[in-house]
Amino acid sequence: MFSKNSYSQGEGNNWFFGQNAGITFNGGAPVSLVGGQLVTQEGCASISDSAGNLLFYTDGVKVWNRNHIQMPHGDSLMGNGSATQSAMIVPWPNVHGKYFIFTVDCFENNLTNGLRYTEVD
């Protein structure tokens, strides 16, 4: 038998959700996080760098940085916290440090805002 150490990427190590709740998997076992500004009943997304350091998180309406401060121009993403998947964060292909946040409106609003995207760098 041969064994080999493997290391996972840390982009999904930090989660923010619910009523200011957060959790990190950086140490292996989950540990709660404090300071999160997100308050939502449904959709949200967060992203970390490959080392597991939080970059930013969103509820599809607002976006906060790693210090839990709302980012400049990060208050009108046109998603809806009541959409099941109000936001999705996707890295730009082959561009380090730049991301798309895709957002959707909720069904109750007749999806008026449709699918939108915001660029984060």
C-alpha positions as CSV (number, residue, x, y, z in Angstrom):
1,M,0.0,0.0,0.0
2,F,1.2,3.4,-0.9
3,S,-0.2,6.6,0.7
4,K,0.0,10.1,-0.6
5,N,-0.9,13.3,1.2
6,S,-3.4,15.4,-0.7
7,Y,-4.5,19.0,0.0
8,S,-7.9,20.4,-1.0
9,Q,-8.4,23.9,-2.2
10,G,-9.8,26.2,0.4
11,E,-12.2,28.3,-1.7
12,G,-15.2,26.7,0.0
13,N,-13.8,26.7,3.5
14,N,-15.8,29.6,5.0
15,W,-19.6,29.8,4.9
16,F,-21.9,32.6,6.0
17,F,-25.6,32.0,6.2
18,G,-28.8,32.6,8.2
19,Q,-28.9,35.2,11.0
20,N,-25.3,36.3,11.2
21,A,-24.1,32.7,11.3
22,G,-20.8,31.5,10.0
23,I,-18.7,28.4,10.0
24,T,-15.1,27.6,8.9
25,F,-13.6,24.2,7.9
26,N,-10.0,25.6,7.9
27,G,-8.9,23.5,10.8
28,G,-10.6,20.3,9.6
29,A,-13.3,20.2,12.2
30,P,-16.0,22.9,11.8
31,V,-15.7,26.0,13.9
32,S,-18.3,28.8,14.3
33,L,-17.4,32.3,13.0
34,V,-18.6,35.6,14.4
35,G,-19.0,39.0,12.9
36,G,-21.0,38.0,9.8
37,Q,-23.4,40.7,8.6
38,L,-25.5,38.4,6.4
39,V,-29.2,38.0,7.5
40,T,-31.2,35.8,5.1
41,Q,-33.6,32.9,5.3
42,E,-32.5,31.4,2.0
43,G,-29.9,32.0,-0.7
44,C,-26.3,33.2,0.0
45,A,-22.8,32.5,-1.2
46,S,-19.2,33.0,0.0
47,I,-15.8,32.6,-1.4
48,S,-12.3,32.2,0.1
49,D,-8.9,32.1,-1.5
50,S,-7.1,28.8,-2.1
51,A,-5.5,29.0,1.4
52,G,-8.9,29.2,3.0
53,N,-8.9,33.0,3.8
54,L,-12.3,34.6,3.4
55,L,-12.6,37.0,0.5
56,F,-16.2,38.0,0.5
57,Y,-19.8,36.8,0.9
58,T,-23.3,37.9,-0.3
59,D,-27.0,37.4,0.1
60,G,-27.6,38.4,-3.5
61,V,-28.6,41.9,-2.5
62,K,-25.5,43.1,-0.6
63,V,-21.9,42.0,-0.6
64,W,-19.4,42.2,2.4
65,N,-15.6,41.8,2.4
66,R,-13.5,39.6,4.7
67,N,-13.7,42.3,7.4
68,H,-17.5,42.2,7.3
69,I,-17.8,45.6,5.8
70,Q,-20.1,46.2,2.9
71,M,-18.0,46.6,-0.3
72,P,-18.2,49.8,-2.3
73,H,-21.2,49.7,-4.7
74,G,-22.1,46.4,-3.0
75,D,-25.7,47.3,-2.0
76,S,-27.8,46.8,-5.2
77,L,-27.0,43.4,-6.7
78,M,-30.6,43.0,-7.6
79,G,-30.9,39.5,-6.2
80,N,-33.4,38.6,-3.5
81,G,-32.7,37.0,-0.2
82,S,-35.9,35.0,-0.6
83,A,-34.7,33.3,-3.7
84,T,-33.5,29.7,-3.0
85,Q,-30.2,30.4,-4.7
86,S,-30.1,34.2,-4.7
87,A,-26.3,34.3,-5.5
88,M,-23.5,32.3,-7.0
89,I,-19.9,33.4,-7.0
90,V,-17.7,32.2,-9.9
91,P,-14.1,33.1,-10.5
92,W,-13.2,34.7,-13.8
93,P,-11.5,32.1,-16.0
94,N,-7.7,32.6,-16.0
95,V,-7.9,36.0,-14.2
96,H,-6.6,35.9,-10.6
97,G,-8.6,37.9,-8.0
98,K,-11.6,38.7,-10.2
99,Y,-15.0,37.2,-9.7
100,F,-18.6,37.2,-11.0
101,I,-21.5,37.3,-8.6
102,F,-24.6,36.0,-10.4
103,T,-27.9,36.9,-8.8
104,V,-31.6,36.1,-9.4
105,D,-34.8,37.6,-8.2
106,C,-37.5,35.6,-6.3
107,F,-40.6,34.0,-7.7
108,E,-42.9,36.2,-5.7
109,N,-41.5,39.3,-7.6
110,N,-42.3,37.5,-10.9
111,L,-38.5,37.4,-11.4
112,T,-38.6,41.1,-12.4
113,N,-34.8,41.5,-12.2
114,G,-34.1,38.2,-13.9
115,L,-30.6,36.9,-13.9
116,R,-28.0,39.6,-13.3
117,Y,-24.2,39.6,-12.7
118,T,-21.8,41.9,-10.8
119,E,-18.0,42.0,-11.2
120,V,-15.8,41.9,-8.1
121,D,-12.1,42.6,-8.2
